[in-house]
Amino acid sequence: MNAFTTAVAVGSEEPLSPGYDAATKDDAEFNKLFRHGFTTIDDVQMHYVIGGDGPQVMVLLHGWPQPSSART
């Protein structure tokens, strides 16, 4: 089991920041395919989004070069 799988397996925390889903809360298709999750590392709550399936993993880094909610 890798670190990503382990982190997902322990479950998500309740979000500490209001509005974390402001860009996606009204997007029915997004919410059907993806879910928001949270975990605290060294006293900083990290927000992540999980979706899809299969052997390929994509990691989106915060602000690089655009937010995860940006549409192409």
Protein Blocks (a to p, Z undefined) as FASTA:
>chain_A
ZZklmmmmnopaddfbghklmmmmmmmklmmmpccddddeehiacddddededjbdcddd
ehiabdfkbcZZ
